[in-house]
Amino acid sequence: MQLGHGVSPELIHRHYKGMATEAEAVEFWKIAPAAAPENILEMKTAAPSSKAKAQAQARKKA
């Protein structure tokens, strides 16, 4: 896990781990828009791609 820094995970943890409290993290992940924008459509499910269909058929044959 390099997170794009090109250095060891140990260095990343040493420099970044513990920079925020658990309470701050909980509050951060609560951030969301007050309401869904009007120009966004909800997609119930996506159709499987042709590659996914081929993989599923190959698994059935195996």
Summary of the structure (lengths in Angstrom):
residues: 62
radius of gyration: 21.0
end to end distance: 34.1
largest distance: 50.7
contacts: 75
relative contact order: 0.07
helix: 44%
strand: 0%
